Amino acid sequence: MHPLSFDAVLVRLGAAVLVGALIGLDRQIRNKPAGLRTIALVSLGSAVFVMTALEGATVDSASRVIQGIVTGVGFLGAGSIVHGRTEESVHGLTTAASIWLAAALGLACGLAYWPIVAAGCGFGVAILALEPIDHWLKGRVR
């Protein structure tokens, strides 16, 4: 694999920060445990890991890095989940899923899979914007 140009590195890492920040902005506005900076850093870190693996290695080693990121981010997301006194009072699941999505988008940025980045970020932000509808539906069920 040939080395990436400085411009290509900046575009990929900048895109990772941007998509992570877009997802994190929703979490920040809603005062969730992981906000704009945290989720942008997860996305950026994922892009750095996968780009580093691609630079001096084989597809097999890049695959192992991706597997490690998915596992590691799972632990990070689990830390944002808080159990209340009852089974119905679990908080942080959407934030954990947002962290997971940001990592996936960071990986896609690092690999320069731009259609996946655009569609994944668009769908993710749209899903997060559904929170008022989610609250309304929960209120109707109770």
Beta strands, then each sheet from edge to edge (+ up, - down):
strand 1: 82-83
strand 2: 90-91
sheet 1: 1+ 2-
end
